[in-house]
Amino acid sequence: MKKFLMLTAASLLSVMSSPVLANDLTASVSEDYSYVFDLYKHFHENPELSLMEKETSARYAQELRSLGFNVTENVGNDWVREKVKKDVGEVLPGVGGYGVVAVMKNGDGPTVMLRADIDALPLLEKTGLPYQSTAVGLDHKGNEAPIMHACAHDSHMAIMIGAARQLVDLKDEWSGTLVIIGQPAEELGLGAIAMLEDGLYRDYPKPDYVLATHTSGWDAAGTIAYTSGYALANVDSVDITIKGIGAHGSAPHMGKDPVVIGSQIINALQTLMSREVNPLESGVVTVGSFQAGYKHNIIPDEAKLLITVRSYDDGVRKTLLDGIKRIANAQALSAGLPEELMPEVKIESDYTPSTFNDPGMTDRVMKAIGASIGNDKVVARPPSMGGEDFSQFHRYDRSIPTFIFWTGGVDAKMMAMSEKTGSLPPANHSPFFAPQPEPALKLGVQSMTAGALELFTE
């Protein structure tokens, strides 16, 4: 890789705005692209599901070890084992399962942690790419499924290794401790907290900053998008089992219809955001599934609602979750059901907290990225109601600022066409999602490198 001009760490921030050095980094990233692309193809063709990322983790660790990092792959993980032992049936190696922690100490200075998630999704790929995944494997519960990197974690790993290669080549330009992690099980919302509970902040250098990127199917390739403050939502799953009294469909007065009760609950849930939450706050309560009955002429004795709840503020989250329980019980009582037949409301304890991008860190990193790639390629965007367990790295220790930005993955011409037609191109979690590799990988590597260099300048 091409070396930068020798610079002192103290002068790096001002120099990063230099067009000459920005061009140097652009050239260096371009020079290394074939290596990064080959690595991306390897990860794409060989995806592994959450908590099953054995070979992915090993390759990721191998790449970092070859660069001179001190890499940890196999340590105890009592928290994960206890959490999933009923499903997994084996002890998972690594930090938080198949997690990887790589450390490079390079003198005095801040500790900067860079995170990439490594797991794939149970989807049959339909992109038609020459390196399309044909993988089939078992999930952690023993179910067989096709496997695809439909959320671009393959690109995250390739970008992170690419950035590591740049930063190693630039060791004379920064001082501090660089920690690069490979996080498993993001798609289950378990991997980040698993690594933290396994001692990520205790047994390894505690970061002053944690930085990540996510390749986006909603942003044009060749751009970097960001959100300051709340960027992603609290994600809660709620299951409601509605009890009823079964009867013949011709004699509804002989029973208590859980279908009607469920319908009333659904309608009443719409008042939570419209009447109980400040209009300036954001939230979503969506019933994604209503399951009841077997036959036209039978009133069943049970119905089930599956609900996703999204929010940013923890107070709003509490209002929505408490409201769901209250409404479910109130509608059952209004239908005349006895106390012993009140609905069962189960709120999943393993929820994904909202992601908060520290405004000061966001401003610093995005200025450095803009100076490196060009401010015309940087786009501010509003928050999303999607979720990401990257949030846990700040939630676990709120003294640590964190920031995740979006690397655009959609062909710019396709994006422009979709804006005219109103038909969106396939995005993350679609079996047809295929980010544009060259602009996404190049810009991702350059932006992650520029961001990390900025955070070392203290």
C-alpha positions as CSV (number, residue, x, y, z in Angstrom):
1,M,0.0,0.0,0.0
2,K,1.1,3.5,-0.7
3,K,2.7,5.4,2.3
4,F,1.6,8.8,3.4
5,L,4.0,11.7,3.9
6,M,5.4,11.7,7.4
7,L,3.3,13.8,9.7
8,T,3.1,14.4,13.4
9,A,0.0,13.2,15.2
10,A,-0.7,16.7,16.5
11,S,-0.9,18.1,13.0
12,L,-3.0,15.3,11.5
13,L,-6.4,17.0,11.9
14,S,-5.4,20.1,9.9
15,V,-3.5,18.0,7.4
16,M,-6.5,15.7,6.8
17,S,-8.2,18.6,5.1
18,S,-5.4,18.9,2.6
19,P,-6.5,17.9,-0.9
20,V,-3.0,16.4,-1.4
21,L,-3.4,14.0,1.5
22,A,-7.0,13.2,0.7
23,N,-5.8,12.2,-2.8
24,D,-3.1,10.1,-1.3
25,L,-5.6,8.1,0.8
26,T,-7.9,7.8,-2.2
27,A,-5.0,6.4,-4.2
28,S,-3.9,4.0,-1.5
29,V,-7.5,2.7,-1.0
30,S,-7.8,2.2,-4.8
31,E,-4.5,0.4,-5.0
32,D,-5.7,-2.1,-2.3
33,Y,-9.2,-2.5,-3.7
34,S,-8.6,-5.9,-5.5
35,Y,-7.5,-7.4,-2.1
36,V,-10.5,-6.0,-0.3
37,F,-12.9,-7.1,-3.1
38,D,-11.5,-10.7,-3.1
39,L,-12.1,-10.8,0.7
40,Y,-15.6,-9.4,0.2
41,K,-16.4,-12.2,-2.3
42,H,-15.0,-14.8,0.1
43,F,-17.3,-13.7,2.9
44,H,-20.2,-13.4,0.5
45,E,-19.8,-16.9,-0.9
46,N,-19.3,-18.4,2.6
47,P,-22.0,-16.9,4.9
48,E,-22.8,-18.3,8.3
49,L,-25.8,-17.8,10.5
50,S,-25.9,-16.0,13.9
51,L,-24.0,-17.9,16.7
52,M,-22.6,-20.3,14.0
53,E,-19.9,-18.0,12.5
54,K,-17.0,-20.4,13.1
55,E,-15.2,-20.2,9.8
56,T,-16.1,-16.5,9.3
57,S,-14.6,-15.6,12.6
58,A,-11.5,-17.7,11.9
59,R,-10.8,-15.9,8.6
60,Y,-11.5,-12.5,10.1
61,A,-9.0,-13.2,12.9
62,Q,-6.5,-14.6,10.4
63,E,-6.5,-11.4,8.4
64,L,-6.0,-9.2,11.5
65,R,-3.3,-11.5,12.9
66,S,-1.4,-11.3,9.7
67,L,-1.3,-7.5,10.1
68,G,0.4,-7.7,13.4
69,F,-2.6,-7.4,15.8
70,N,-2.8,-9.4,19.0
71,V,-5.9,-11.4,18.3
72,T,-8.2,-13.2,20.8
73,E,-10.6,-15.8,19.5
74,N,-11.1,-18.4,22.2
75,V,-11.9,-17.4,25.8
76,G,-14.7,-18.3,28.2
77,N,-18.2,-17.1,27.5
78,D,-20.4,-18.1,30.4
79,W,-22.9,-15.4,29.6
80,V,-23.6,-16.6,26.1
81,R,-23.6,-20.3,27.1
82,E,-26.2,-19.6,29.8
83,K,-28.2,-17.4,27.5
84,V,-28.5,-19.9,24.6
85,K,-27.6,-23.3,26.1
86,K,-31.1,-24.6,25.6
87,D,-30.8,-24.0,21.9
88,V,-27.1,-24.4,21.1
89,G,-26.1,-27.5,23.1
90,E,-22.4,-26.7,22.8
91,V,-19.9,-24.2,24.2
92,L,-19.1,-21.5,21.7
93,P,-15.5,-20.2,21.5
94,G,-14.5,-16.6,21.2
95,V,-15.6,-13.4,22.9
96,G,-19.4,-13.5,23.1
97,G,-19.6,-16.6,21.0
98,Y,-17.5,-16.4,17.8
99,G,-16.5,-12.9,18.5
100,V,-13.0,-11.6,17.7
101,V,-11.0,-8.9,19.5
102,A,-7.8,-7.6,17.8
103,V,-5.5,-5.1,19.6
104,M,-2.6,-3.0,18.3
105,K,-0.8,-0.7,20.7
106,N,1.1,2.1,19.0
107,G,2.3,4.5,21.7
108,D,0.4,6.8,23.9
109,G,-3.0,8.2,22.9
110,P,-6.7,7.4,22.8
111,T,-8.1,3.9,22.4
112,V,-10.3,3.6,19.3
113,M,-12.5,0.6,18.8
114,L,-13.8,-0.2,15.3
115,R,-16.6,-2.7,15.0
116,A,-17.9,-5.0,12.2
117,D,-20.7,-7.5,12.5
118,I,-20.1,-10.9,10.9
119,D,-23.3,-13.0,10.8
120,A,-25.6,-13.6,7.8
121,L,-29.4,-14.2,7.4
122,P,-31.5,-17.3,6.6
123,L,-32.4,-16.3,3.1
124,L,-32.1,-17.9,-0.4
125,E,-30.0,-15.5,-2.4
126,K,-31.6,-14.4,-5.7
127,T,-29.2,-11.7,-6.9
128,G,-27.7,-13.7,-9.8
129,L,-24.2,-12.5,-8.9
130,P,-21.3,-14.7,-10.2
131,Y,-20.3,-15.0,-6.5
132,Q,-23.9,-15.6,-5.3
133,S,-24.2,-17.7,-2.1
134,T,-25.4,-21.3,-2.4
135,A,-24.7,-22.0,1.2
136,V,-27.1,-24.1,3.3
137,G,-26.6,-24.8,6.9
138,L,-28.0,-25.2,10.4
139,D,-29.0,-22.4,12.6
140,H,-28.3,-22.4,16.4
141,K,-31.5,-24.2,17.0
142,G,-30.7,-27.0,14.6
143,N,-33.0,-25.9,11.7
144,E,-31.6,-26.1,8.2
145,A,-31.8,-22.9,6.1
146,P,-30.3,-21.3,3.0
147,I,-27.8,-18.6,4.0
148,M,-27.1,-15.1,2.5
149,H,-25.3,-12.0,3.5
150,A,-28.5,-10.0,2.8
151,C,-27.6,-7.2,5.3
152,A,-24.1,-6.5,3.9
153,H,-22.1,-7.8,6.9
154,D,-19.8,-9.3,4.3
155,S,-19.0,-5.7,3.2
156,H,-18.6,-4.6,6.8
157,M,-15.9,-7.2,7.4
158,A,-14.1,-6.4,4.1
159,I,-14.3,-2.6,4.9
160,M,-12.9,-3.2,8.3
161,I,-10.0,-5.3,7.1
162,G,-9.3,-2.8,4.4
163,A,-9.3,0.1,7.0
164,A,-7.0,-2.0,9.2
165,R,-4.6,-2.5,6.3
166,Q,-4.5,1.3,5.7
167,L,-4.0,2.1,9.4
168,V,-1.2,-0.4,9.8
169,D,0.5,1.2,6.8
170,L,0.0,4.6,8.5
171,K,1.3,3.7,11.9
172,D,3.7,6.7,11.8
173,E,0.7,9.0,11.5
174,W,-1.3,8.0,14.6
175,S,-0.6,7.2,18.3
176,G,-2.7,5.2,20.6
177,T,-4.4,1.8,20.8
178,L,-6.4,0.4,17.9
179,V,-9.0,-2.3,18.8
180,I,-10.9,-4.0,16.0
181,I,-13.7,-6.4,16.8
182,G,-15.7,-8.9,14.8
183,Q,-19.1,-9.1,16.4
184,P,-21.3,-12.1,16.0
185,A,-25.1,-12.5,16.2
186,E,-26.1,-8.9,15.3
187,E,-29.2,-10.3,13.5
188,L,-30.4,-11.8,16.8
189,G,-29.6,-8.6,18.7
190,L,-27.4,-10.7,21.1
191,G,-23.8,-10.3,19.8
192,A,-22.9,-6.9,21.2
193,I,-24.1,-7.5,24.7
194,A,-22.7,-11.0,24.6
195,M,-19.2,-9.6,23.9
196,L,-19.6,-6.9,26.6
197,E,-20.8,-9.4,29.2
198,D,-17.9,-11.6,28.2
199,G,-15.5,-8.8,29.3
200,L,-14.9,-6.7,26.2
201,Y,-14.5,-3.5,28.2
202,R,-12.9,-5.3,31.2
203,D,-10.3,-7.7,29.8
204,Y,-9.2,-5.6,26.7
205,P,-8.3,-1.9,26.3
206,K,-11.4,0.1,27.2
207,P,-12.2,2.4,24.2
208,D,-12.5,6.1,24.3
209,Y,-14.5,5.8,21.1
210,V,-16.4,3.1,19.2
211,L,-16.9,3.6,15.5
212,A,-18.8,1.5,12.9
213,T,-20.3,1.7,9.5
214,H,-23.3,-0.1,7.8
215,T,-23.7,-0.6,4.1
216,S,-27.1,0.8,3.2
217,G,-29.7,-0.3,0.6
218,W,-31.4,3.1,1.1
219,D,-28.5,5.3,0.2
220,A,-26.8,5.8,-3.1
221,A,-23.4,4.2,-3.7
222,G,-20.7,6.8,-3.7
223,T,-22.1,8.6,-0.7
224,I,-21.7,8.5,3.1
225,A,-24.8,9.2,5.1
226,Y,-25.1,10.0,8.8
227,T,-27.5,11.0,11.6
228,S,-26.4,12.9,14.7
229,G,-28.2,12.1,18.0
230,Y,-30.8,9.3,17.9
231,A,-30.2,7.4,14.7
232,L,-31.9,4.0,15.3
233,A,-34.8,2.9,17.5
234,N,-35.5,0.8,20.5
235,V,-36.8,-2.5,19.1
236,D,-39.2,-4.5,21.3
237,S,-41.2,-7.6,20.4
238,V,-44.4,-8.2,22.3
239,D,-46.6,-11.4,22.1
240,I,-50.2,-11.3,23.3
241,T,-52.1,-14.5,23.9
242,I,-55.8,-13.6,24.1
243,K,-58.0,-16.1,26.0
244,G,-61.6,-16.6,25.0
245,I,-64.4,-19.1,25.4
246,G,-65.0,-21.2,22.3
247,A,-68.4,-21.6,20.8
248,H,-70.2,-22.5,17.6
249,G,-70.1,-19.7,15.0
250,S,-73.9,-19.7,14.9
251,A,-74.1,-19.1,18.6
252,P,-71.6,-16.3,19.5
253,H,-73.6,-15.5,22.7
254,M,-72.5,-18.8,24.1
255,G,-68.8,-17.9,24.2
256,K,-66.4,-15.0,24.4
257,D,-64.8,-14.3,21.0
258,P,-61.0,-13.7,21.2
259,V,-61.1,-12.6,17.5
260,V,-63.3,-9.6,18.4
261,I,-61.3,-8.9,21.5
262,G,-58.1,-9.0,19.5
263,S,-59.6,-6.6,16.9
264,Q,-60.5,-4.2,19.7
265,I,-57.0,-4.4,21.1
266,I,-55.5,-3.6,17.8
267,N,-57.7,-0.6,17.3
268,A,-57.1,0.7,20.8
269,L,-53.3,0.3,20.4
270,Q,-53.5,3.0,17.7
271,T,-54.3,5.6,20.5
272,L,-51.0,5.0,22.3
273,M,-49.0,7.2,19.9
274,S,-51.9,9.5,18.9
275,R,-53.2,10.2,22.4
276,E,-50.6,9.3,25.0
277,V,-47.2,10.3,23.6
278,N,-46.1,13.9,23.0
279,P,-46.6,14.6,19.2
280,L,-43.0,15.8,19.0
281,E,-41.8,12.3,20.1
282,S,-41.5,9.3,17.8
283,G,-42.7,5.8,18.1
284,V,-44.4,2.9,16.3
285,V,-46.7,0.1,17.4
286,T,-47.3,-2.4,14.6
287,V,-49.2,-5.6,14.8
288,G,-47.4,-7.9,12.4
289,S,-49.4,-11.0,13.0
290,F,-53.0,-11.9,14.1
291,Q,-53.4,-15.7,14.5
292,A,-56.7,-17.3,15.4
293,G,-59.1,-20.0,14.6
294,Y,-59.2,-23.1,12.3
295,K,-62.6,-23.1,10.6
296,H,-65.4,-20.8,9.3
297,N,-68.0,-21.8,11.9
298,I,-65.9,-22.1,15.0
299,I,-65.3,-19.3,17.5
300,P,-61.9,-20.2,18.9
301,D,-60.8,-20.1,22.5
302,E,-57.5,-18.3,21.8
303,A,-55.9,-15.7,19.5
304,K,-52.4,-14.4,19.3
305,L,-51.0,-11.0,18.4
306,L,-47.3,-10.4,17.5
307,I,-46.3,-6.8,17.8
308,T,-43.2,-4.8,17.1
309,V,-42.7,-1.6,19.1
310,R,-40.2,1.1,18.1
311,S,-39.1,4.2,20.0
312,Y,-36.1,6.4,20.6
313,D,-36.7,7.8,24.1
314,D,-36.7,5.3,27.0
315,G,-39.7,7.2,28.5
316,V,-41.7,6.7,25.3
317,R,-40.7,3.1,25.3
318,K,-42.1,2.6,28.8
319,T,-45.3,4.4,27.9
320,L,-45.9,2.2,24.9
321,L,-45.1,-1.1,26.6
322,D,-47.1,-0.3,29.7
323,G,-50.0,0.9,27.5
324,I,-50.0,-2.4,25.5
325,K,-50.4,-4.4,28.8
326,R,-53.1,-2.0,30.1
327,I,-55.1,-2.0,26.8
328,A,-55.0,-5.8,26.5
329,N,-56.4,-6.3,29.9
330,A,-59.0,-3.5,29.6
331,Q,-60.4,-4.9,26.4
332,A,-60.6,-8.4,27.9
333,L,-62.5,-7.0,30.9
334,S,-64.8,-5.0,28.7
335,A,-65.7,-8.2,26.9
336,G,-66.7,-9.8,30.2
337,L,-63.9,-12.2,30.6
338,P,-63.1,-13.3,34.2
339,E,-59.8,-12.4,35.8
340,E,-58.4,-15.8,35.3
341,L,-58.7,-15.4,31.5
342,M,-56.8,-12.1,31.2
343,P,-54.5,-12.0,28.2
344,E,-50.9,-13.1,28.6
345,V,-48.6,-10.3,27.5
346,K,-45.0,-11.3,27.0
347,I,-42.4,-8.6,26.3
348,E,-39.1,-10.1,25.1
349,S,-36.4,-9.2,27.6
350,D,-33.6,-9.2,25.0
351,Y,-34.6,-6.0,23.2
352,T,-32.4,-3.9,20.9
353,P,-31.9,-0.4,22.5
354,S,-32.0,2.8,20.5
355,T,-28.7,3.9,18.9
356,F,-27.4,7.3,19.9
357,N,-24.7,8.9,17.8
358,D,-22.7,11.2,20.1
359,P,-23.1,14.7,18.5
360,G,-19.5,15.8,19.2
361,M,-18.0,12.6,17.9
362,T,-20.3,12.6,14.9
363,D,-19.3,16.2,14.0
364,R,-15.6,15.4,14.3
365,V,-15.7,12.2,12.3
366,M,-17.9,13.5,9.6
367,K,-15.7,16.6,9.1
368,A,-12.7,14.3,8.7
369,I,-14.6,12.1,6.3
370,G,-15.9,15.0,4.3
371,A,-12.3,16.4,4.0
372,S,-11.1,13.0,2.8
373,I,-13.8,12.0,0.3
374,G,-15.3,15.4,-0.5
375,N,-18.1,17.1,1.2
376,D,-20.3,16.6,-1.8
377,K,-20.4,12.9,-1.0
378,V,-21.6,13.4,2.6
379,V,-25.3,13.4,3.3
380,A,-27.2,14.1,6.5
381,R,-30.3,12.0,6.9
382,P,-33.2,11.7,9.4
383,P,-33.3,9.0,12.0
384,S,-34.7,5.5,11.1
385,M,-37.0,3.3,13.1
386,G,-34.7,0.3,12.3
387,G,-32.7,-1.2,15.0
388,E,-29.0,-2.2,15.5
389,D,-27.3,-3.7,18.5
390,F,-24.4,-1.4,18.0
391,S,-26.3,0.7,20.5
392,Q,-25.1,-1.6,23.3
393,F,-21.5,-0.3,23.1
394,H,-22.7,3.1,24.5
395,R,-25.6,1.7,26.7
396,Y,-23.2,-0.6,28.5
397,D,-21.0,2.3,29.5
398,R,-22.5,5.7,28.8
399,S,-19.2,7.5,29.3
400,I,-18.1,6.0,25.9
401,P,-19.2,8.0,22.8
402,T,-20.2,5.9,19.8
403,F,-21.0,6.6,16.2
404,I,-22.3,4.6,13.3
405,F,-22.5,6.0,9.7
406,W,-24.0,4.6,6.5
407,T,-22.0,3.6,3.5
408,G,-24.3,3.9,0.4
409,G,-24.8,0.7,-1.5
410,V,-27.4,1.3,-4.2
411,D,-26.5,2.1,-7.7
412,A,-26.9,5.9,-8.1
413,K,-28.8,5.6,-11.4
414,M,-31.2,3.0,-9.9
415,M,-31.7,5.3,-6.9
416,A,-32.5,8.3,-9.2
417,M,-34.9,6.2,-11.2
418,S,-36.7,4.9,-8.1
419,E,-37.2,8.5,-7.0
420,K,-39.0,9.2,-10.3
421,T,-41.1,6.0,-10.4
422,G,-41.7,5.5,-6.7
423,S,-40.5,1.9,-6.8
424,L,-37.7,1.3,-4.4
425,P,-34.7,-1.0,-5.3
426,P,-34.1,-4.1,-3.3
427,A,-32.6,-3.1,0.1
428,N,-31.2,-4.8,3.2
429,H,-32.8,-8.1,4.1
430,S,-34.0,-8.7,0.6
431,P,-32.9,-11.8,-1.3
432,F,-32.2,-9.5,-4.2
433,F,-30.1,-7.0,-2.3
434,A,-26.7,-6.6,-4.0
435,P,-24.8,-3.4,-3.0
436,Q,-22.5,-1.9,-5.6
437,P,-19.2,-3.3,-4.4
438,E,-16.5,-1.0,-5.8
439,P,-17.9,2.4,-4.6
440,A,-19.2,0.9,-1.3
441,L,-16.0,-0.8,-0.4
442,K,-13.7,2.0,-1.5
443,L,-15.7,4.7,0.2
444,G,-16.3,2.6,3.3
445,V,-12.5,1.9,3.7
446,Q,-11.5,5.5,3.1
447,S,-14.2,6.9,5.5
448,M,-13.4,4.4,8.3
449,T,-9.7,5.1,7.9
450,A,-10.2,8.9,8.0
451,G,-12.6,8.7,10.9
452,A,-10.2,6.6,13.0
453,L,-7.3,8.9,12.2
454,E,-9.3,11.8,13.4
455,L,-10.2,10.1,16.7
456,F,-6.5,9.5,17.4
457,T,-5.8,13.2,17.3
458,E,-6.2,14.3,20.9
